[in-house]
Amino acid sequence: MTTPSSPARPTRILVTGGAGFIGSHYVRTLLGPADPGDVAVTVLDKLTYAGNPANLDAVGDHPGFAFVKGDICDAELVDELLARHDEVVHFAAESHVDRSIDGGAEFVRTNVVGTHTLVDAAHRAGIRTFVHVSTDEVYGSVDSGSWPETDPLRPNSPYAASKASSDLIALAYHRTHGLDVRVTRCSNNYGHHQFPEKVIPLFVTNLLDGRKVPLYGDGGNIRDWLHIDDHVQGIELVRTKGRAGEVYNIGGGTELSNKELTALLLEACGAGWDTSVEYVADRKGHDRRYSVDCAKIRTELGYEPRKDFATGLAETVTWYRENRAWWEALKERVAP
Ligand SMILES: NC(=O)c1ccc[n+]([C@@H]2O[C@H](COP(=O)([O-])OP(=O)(O)OC[C@H]3O[C@@H](n4cnc5c(N)ncnc54)[C@H](O)[C@@H]3O)[C@@H](O)[C@H]2O)c1
């Protein structure tokens, strides 16, 4: 029982992939200036090419923060960690579609085997809530309308297929063992600290360096854009108020073709179309359009995206302009 002399223990959350783009923003938000002290966070991250300890510098000295370098496929380590945590928020994944087209093995290992390792350990450890962060790409491609959570999964890339598999494994642990699993499926995230292989940071950093940007196919592929602040808001609503065994779509409400997005980025960086855009062969099996129906999370949990796209994009471009030291070394590593 809690008394004034024995304050409530903070909820101990294991965040996998917390050194990556979205996971680190989630951790910085939970332990940031508005931290009410109700959670303690351990990040478990393998630090692949996409993981960057610098993303967690802002919370490094927080008394409620711990970092463990390790692999979510390491059953012994995962067992040991879950024995001393209450909840899991699972971001760790191989996340870049183009890499999965070049070779899918690591995607199956981390996204499928790793997720199984975690949910299996979570079930045995009696974890209270397991939030599995997934993607709208599991639904496939849709010409018109939007997918509700009940739509069948028709993933097309090896990345999307590995994420769909992980969703099903996680949900199977709910149905079979009663583990409180909650799945989120979000649209394309954007914001600061995104690895410069993804389209927005790749294009912005190329343009800041006076280089061309590679536009796939006819540039007509459409994506919905979600600011990381809004994604984090959605994940927190699902973690704290969502229901066990449920899937929640999270979207940003801004659909743009890649051509439209490119025009906005050129404008923001003061570059011209003719001198800065290079059309390149389309991505194999490139999904034409993604669109999530967010009615469920809006009505059930009160989710509402707050970041206006024009503002979010301008802030993102400014961040890359002002943080060259963060991205130059990473870019060198993937595309010397
Ligand atoms: N970025 C997006 O637009 C987007 C959209 C929808 C869903 N998602 C999902 O959100 C999650 C986070 O995406 P992100 O963009 O932050 O990814 P990211 O690639 O930036 O980060 C992934 C993190 O996972 C870590 N990791 C990879 N393999 C690991 C392993 N075996 N064990 C432990 N850690 C490992 C990496 O080191 C890295 O820190 C992923 O599950 C992704 O599928 C991302």
The ligand as a Gaussian input file, in Angstrom:
#p B3LYP/6-31G(d) Opt

LIG

0 1
 N       10.086000       5.560000     -39.449000
 C        8.840000       5.407000     -39.851000
 O        8.320000       6.208000     -40.640000
 C        8.007000       4.259000     -39.332000
 C        6.700000       4.161000     -39.784000
 C        5.911000       3.129000     -39.299000
 C        6.419000       2.250000     -38.364000
 N        7.698000       2.343000     -37.949000
 C        8.190000       1.368000     -36.962000
 O        8.640000       2.094000     -35.834000
 C        9.735000       1.405000     -35.223000
 C       10.900000       2.361000     -35.063000
 O       11.253000       2.882000     -36.353000
 P       12.452000       3.910000     -36.529000
 O       12.191000       4.671000     -37.771000
 O       12.711000       4.622000     -35.272000
 O       13.642000       2.877000     -36.811000
 P       15.213000       3.101000     -36.751000
 O       15.757000       2.255000     -37.850000
 O       15.556000       4.544000     -36.699000
 O       15.630000       2.479000     -35.327000
 C       15.607000       1.116000     -35.077000
 C       16.388000       0.880000     -33.785000
 O       16.314000      -0.522000     -33.474000
 C       17.613000      -0.971000     -33.111000
 N       17.715000      -2.397000     -33.428000
 C       17.705000      -2.974000     -34.669000
 N       17.837000      -4.299000     -34.557000
 C       17.891000      -4.582000     -33.229000
 C       18.018000      -5.780000     -32.492000
 N       18.107000      -6.968000     -33.104000
 N       18.035000      -5.714000     -31.141000
 C       17.973000      -4.510000     -30.503000
 N       17.866000      -3.347000     -31.163000
 C       17.833000      -3.374000     -32.509000
 C       18.562000      -0.113000     -33.927000
 O       19.872000      -0.086000     -33.387000
 C       17.869000       1.244000     -33.873000
 O       18.261000       1.984000     -32.742000
 C       10.036000       0.211000     -36.118000
 O        9.462000      -0.924000     -35.538000
 C        9.369000       0.549000     -37.438000
 O        8.951000      -0.614000     -38.099000
 C        8.521000       3.333000     -38.421000

